Amino acid sequence: MGSGAFTLALVLALSTCVTPVERKCQLSGLWRNEQDSLMEISALADDGGFQGEYLTRVTLAGGCTHISPLRGAQRQPSEAAWPTFAFTVWWDTFSNATTVFAGQCFVDASGREMLSTMWLLREAVGSLEEDWQATRVGRNVFTRKRTPKGKILHSLSPSCEDAALPVL
């Protein structure tokens, strides 16, 4: 073997030894954002679809919040280590609004998973003249909350019984 071929073989062998292992980001599980809202995403279906629940700590009208359903889709995990995704949350139990999120899942150098998202919230208004104030836009970064396996969002949800009592 010539010295050029040997050098090439050595470089290729060494590059496979020092290349960092790329960690794939998994969307399922429990996540918390900077406003302390929580979401729990189920395992992905074969087609990339998923469901889950969202507990916001932020409301349009104030008052008690309830867990709201979410549904979404992720680009197939086999296609990218850091997949893109989108999901919708219906705030139907305490608000007449819907929010859509679009984002990407990342893993930093320390192994911490995060979801970087942009969202649009659409609130129902009573007329076309009020339409200008019906949509809000924002950004959230979610980080994984390590917990035991299984659905636990309901156990972390505050009770709304006190909020439902009439004020005397």
C-alpha positions, 0 to 999 in steps of 0.5 A: 500500500502506498503512503497516500493510500495509507494516509487516506485510510488512517484519516478515514479511520480516525475521523470515524473515531472522533466524530461525535455521535449525533443524538436524535431528538424524541418528541414524545414525553413531558415538556415545560416552557419558559412560562411554566406551561406543560405539555405531554406528547404521546408516542408518534404513530407510524405516519408521524402523527401524535396527540397530547395534552397542554396545560397553559399557565397563561390565559387571555381572560385570567382565571382557571385553566384546564388541560386542553387537547393537542394534535400534530405531526412530525416529520418522520424521525428516520428522515432527520435527527432534529425533526420539524413538527407542528401541532394545534391546541384547542383551548375549548374548555376555558377560552374561545381560541386556538393556537398553532405551533411550528418548531424543531426539536434539538439536542445541545452538546450536553444532551439536553433536548429542547423544542424551539417553536413559534406560535399563532393564537387566534381568538374569536371576535364578534365582527370583521372590524375587530379582526385586526386584534384577533391574532397574536404571535410569539415564541416558546422554547420547551425543555424536557421534564424528566418524570416517570413513564406514563401520563402524569399531566393530570397529576400536575394540574391545579384544581379549579374547584376554588375558581368555580365557587361564586364570589360573595 
